[in-house]
């Protein structure tokens, strides 16, 4: 097991290293120890903070770090919490992006590769993209259009739409940071593959205390998602600020991917449908179809809406603003909204959907 494997456990070589070590997962979890502890931390931080990086990296051995990945996949499979798999995969991908950007930039600066840094060529090869990415100089690349479409499929921002990209000879030009974002998407997709796992009792039972701990930690990540009224004036400060930007500033499409997801998923959970989101956010007709498509992606096969990020994640995004006393007592924007609705007299609660003026 190498440091590179521990830093990037989703690589084919990393999985092969685990297999070559002949580790029996049931035995590993029944014995407990560092790998289980780190797997627990990995999932908890992914769901609460949007990262899988260790709080104190030097405390974990290469072996514990690498083996914590399959254990984390088991734990997130057993949670049975809406959106947990997606949030976990997104956190693994975000952490991987931070790491491989550091490695790639060090390679560009011709720094020593001591410690087993990952190279861009190796990552591209691992995702079978080596023949589809051609450097053109000055930090730019030509990416095979088929690969581009697959990698950009879940990126909502209009700038990723193929219609907005020059296309020549079956390739799409991208800048280095854009390539890194597309590779992050590839990581997230690989992490999601096979999840949730079917976990046998021999593995589930020894992890009961870790599961209980995670469930307690994310209790507010399963917030109320059914409301009878949509009252923007009672939204949490973070959502009021994003809504203000969408209505009076950069527009909904001008928000960052994270901020737009946060706002749209919150509005859906608060009771709006796609057309309500478009109307409340003053989305111009030219961008309306993009929002409708995003709303569709935020629903699962049963029609349930993806849960908005927690307060911790909103803070990580830089969108936790103007905190008030209610913010100090809750851990999720939807819990804030529920608390404000409960504390506000009925005659002061106006449903935006029934207000002809559309005012809050």
Phi, psi and omega in degrees: 000130183247162178302322180300319179297319181293324180286331183228072187290350180275351180293151177302319181295326180291316178296323178295324179296320178295315179297318181295331181285349178065035182284129173267115187297321180298318179293319181300313183286328180291329179279339181070204178104192188303318183297320179290318179299316180291323176298320176299312179298321183301312181289316181301313181291327178298316184279330182266329189234357176074021178216153174249007178295144179290145178295323176229085188307326186288351182278349184249135176285164177302318180297312181297319181296315182292314183287343177292338182293307177297328178293319178298321179296324176293313182299315182290332176290327183277344185296320182056046177247129181306130176082356184296317180299314181296318181293320178297312181297320179296324179290319176300317182293319180296319178294318178298319180299315178302318183289314184287334174297316177301316181294315183294318181293324176296322178295320179295326180275006177060032176282162181301141178268019179302142180095002175072056177291151175277141176254158179299318181300320181292319179294317177300318180296322182296328179261015178057041180246002186303321181275357183251003180233120183237118177292138181243007179095158177058038177070027180236155182220151169258124184248131178308133188297324179295317177296319180301312182300319179293317183288326184269003188302326185257008176271120189278333185301136183300335183294345178270352181295137183301328181297339181264005183246140172293139182232123182215127177060030179078016179231155179241126179284136176223151175275163184306310179300327178292321177297320179298320179295319178295323177290327173301318178298321178296320178297312181302319180295319180293320180298322181289338183304128176083353179269142357283148179281156170271112189254123178291156182302327182296336177264324183293313187303314181293346182262011185299320181290323177295320178296316180298320179297316180294319181297322176295319183293328185254021183308320181278000174273359173243062188282174175298140181231018179227119182229147180270346184221149176246104184236092185305330181295343179256004176297156175296157183306322181297317182285326175296321180293316179295320179296320177297318177297320182292323184276319191240359184239251187279349185087159182299319181289343180274350177289157175296162179305314182295315182294320180294318177300316182301311183291312183295315180295324177295313181297322177295315180294330180284348174127356180276154169259185184302316182293326177295319177299316181298316181291313183296323183270004180053046180285125179295153184303327182297334181254357187298321183295326178297319179292319178300320180293320179296317179301318180297322180289337182278357178255142177270188184298335180267002179090357179290145183268142176302134182288134178298162179297153176287173178298322180300315180291322177301322177295318177299323179288345184086014183255003177276103185229158173052045181303140177237189185296324180295324179301330183289344186252357184231169181231009180211138180305324180289328175293324175299311182299317178299315181297318180294321178296319181292328184272348184265129178304145183303325183285355177251004179257113180248122179283119182304326183292337182257357180271111185301331182279344182077009182272155177261000000 
